[in-house]
Amino acid sequence: MSIVVALWLSLLFLPFKGLKAASVLFVVLTVAIPLMKLVSVLMRKALPHLETAAGLLPRDKRYLYVLLVPVLLVPFVGEDYVVDVAVLSGIYIILALGLNVVVGYTGLLNLGFVAYYAIGAYSYALLNTRLGIGFWTALPASVVLTTLAGFLLAVPALRLKGDYLAIVTLGFGEIVRLVLNNWDSFTRGPNGISGIAPPSLAGAVIGKISHYYYLVIFFVILSFFIMRRVEDSKIGRAWIAIREDGIASSAMGINTMLYKLYSVAFGAFWAGLAGCLFAAKMRFVSPESFTFMESVLILCMVIIGGIGSVAGVIIGAVVLVFLPEVLRDAQMYRMLAVGCGLVFLMVFRPQGLFGRKDVSLGN
């Protein structure tokens, strides 16, 4: 397996740097990959209580409050560009946490999650530009509308499972994008909707990106807190039971169809919230922001962080938003580097950074 991975990455590297550099890379990887495995084995033997990457973190969860300090200081120490990327990371964290409910807790593979994101963004954009409704008034309406859309799709779609369900959700995502792109009289088609008003608080407009950062952080913390509470609740336990074994869950008296509906609707709720935040930040929305690749990106965040892990999903979202920006100077190689990183992770830790080995995708 090590030789196969080294050969594959060397072949990817060949068109950019030539045969000599690709050969050097092949030799280095052939030696480095087994060495990494050996170090991992030795660490597990030396520290047997550290079973996963999550074990490297203190068991006392109060360290999370300490992590809030550097997060809150970002606007003071970072440039506007860094703050802007951090705001985008926060929006994607909310999105990934919503998808984690569907994929990670319940085990339902959704490839059209970006549709709910689009519905939330366009709902706020239309309510604001056409009816003059402010952010805080439009936010509940947009979220409720998105949740309703998720529920209505789930009613017929959840009769399917596995790959068939994935295809249905993929089709729904494309339908929403095409409707937004072609309904010119209502959504302005490919031209998008501009002139969206930013949110205001106590009469003050939240226009500066540093101020908007704290608004997004507030919703990220809120979503994190609610997700942890839901995970330990009766509904969360029912979702996890359905993911592990739907037939056994049904035999134990769990209404699997009803709880799956709850899962999809609850995940859509957070996507709608993220869509409103995105529209208010950009002050412009268009169908190009809600393509199939966005759904793939959000799913990658969940998989990389660890399916079913709230902390892992947050890390996965931050990594996949910041890593391409860090590699922006190497325009030609940055997506190659990101792709290679994903391959390495899937080969050596397929359960994700903080995931459990017994959790699989799309049960």
Beta strands, then each sheet from edge to edge (+ up, - down):
strand 1: 193-194
strand 2: 200-201
strand 3: 204-205
strand 4: 284-285
sheet 1: 1+ 4-
sheet 2: 2+ 3-
end
